[in-house]
Amino acid sequence: MAKKPKFQTPTGMHDILPPEQKYFQKIYEVSENIANFYQFKKIETPILEETELFSKGIGLATDIVGKQMFTLRTKGGDCLTLRPEGTAPVVRAYIKHGMFNLSQPVKLWYFGPCFRYEKPQAGRYRQFWQFGFEVFGEESPVIDAQIIQIFYNILRELKLKNLIIEINSIGDSQCRPYYKKLLMSYFRSRESSLCADCRRRLRENPLRILDCQEEKCQRIISQAPQMIDHLCESCHSHFKEVLEFLDEIELPYRLNPYLVRGLDYYTKTVFEIYEDSEEGRAQGALTGGGRYDALVKLLGGKDTPAVGASTGIERTIAAMKTKAIRLPQESRPKIYLAQLGTLAKRKSLRLLEDFRKAKIQVSESFGRDSLKAQLARADKIEVKYTLILGQREALEGTIIIRDMKTGRQETIKTEKVVREIKKKLNSR
Ligand code: AMP
């Protein structure tokens, strides 16, 4: 058995190798195109933030803050955390840069890695990538529907099918406290049947119990009071309107009365998008998000309604792969440059630069010195023409063009070769 290399990637973290990059690139392109269409501007925030941004923003009782943060102390004594999600940093940036003075809504999008100290398993890593879209300064339910539409469309454009949106409203500071009380008394009377984590959640935030995946808790959750029956009038009509907009644009959704999401900052609408298949369910949501009208103020800004969501890139790629979604082949060079001798090698470097400027891809293997080996390589990668620059040609300022299909060769002046090749490629 081969010896294991001394250095491995840290648990739950992965190299993104060249074959994977084209998926990342495709997802980036599709989200960027949609962002441009809807006029979202790109933002990048630091990977590290002050720990308090997350403990305050996401909530102390959440698993993310309680168990999953990568936190460090700097030499200067600051307590920083690798971002576990993208929304709180974007809110921090919105406040710091006074974006409430811009004309509202402010629409921002991001694409980058997040870190959570989770138990690694399929679709769950310690470093994973997300793209996210956030809208600030708009309270209308039409924006909730538009955010859902945007994420749904990105996944559809990536050729994923059978997508289902799960949606719920978790109310606001008017109606949620009463609902929490109801939940508290419901779960308290069943406390002994809950898992240890949920018994703790019961004391900290009973809403978090609704997120528990333990089977014994799930049974109890399925009979619990539902937020939707206890929404105040404004949350109720907001939710009704969101659903009407979704009906209007014919997006497939399912009400999930126990969907609360793993972050405390949400108000009113919460949603997730799944691939509606067994593997899709097993892997977990591709996208998650909702409205967070209280977060900007909570983090020190002005009272600003907001709504947003994010999609996990690795999960999206896994879904694309199980559906055998093919991506277009990368463009392959049609020209190969073979060289012989030191002078030819030196001239080849300059020639390659001329082709780059003319946007014609050229392959070469400067490390090989035998013409036979170079022609074999040209054959293997199926180029249309091979340029041969031998010692004599290098001295005379000429170059040979070999048509790989017919084997015909012609010698021309080196300064004409880019133009000549361009002509030949265009006439094919
Ligand atoms: P969240 O920030 O928890 O709402 O997650 C948003 C999306 O990020 C999820 O729907 C997943 O697609 C993805 N995601 C969250 N946590 C992980 C993880 N540990 N590993 C991979 N993807 C994740």
Boltz pocket constraint, residues with backbone or C-beta under 6 A from the ligand:
constraints:
  - pocket:
      binder: B
      contacts: [[A, 84], [A, 85], [A, 116], [A, 118], [A, 123], [A, 124], [A, 125], [A, 126], [A, 127], [A, 128], [A, 129], [A, 130], [A, 262], [A, 273], [A, 284], [A, 285], [A, 286], [A, 287], [A, 288], [A, 289], [A, 310], [A, 311], [A, 312], [A, 313], [A, 314], [A, 315]]
      max_distance: 6.0
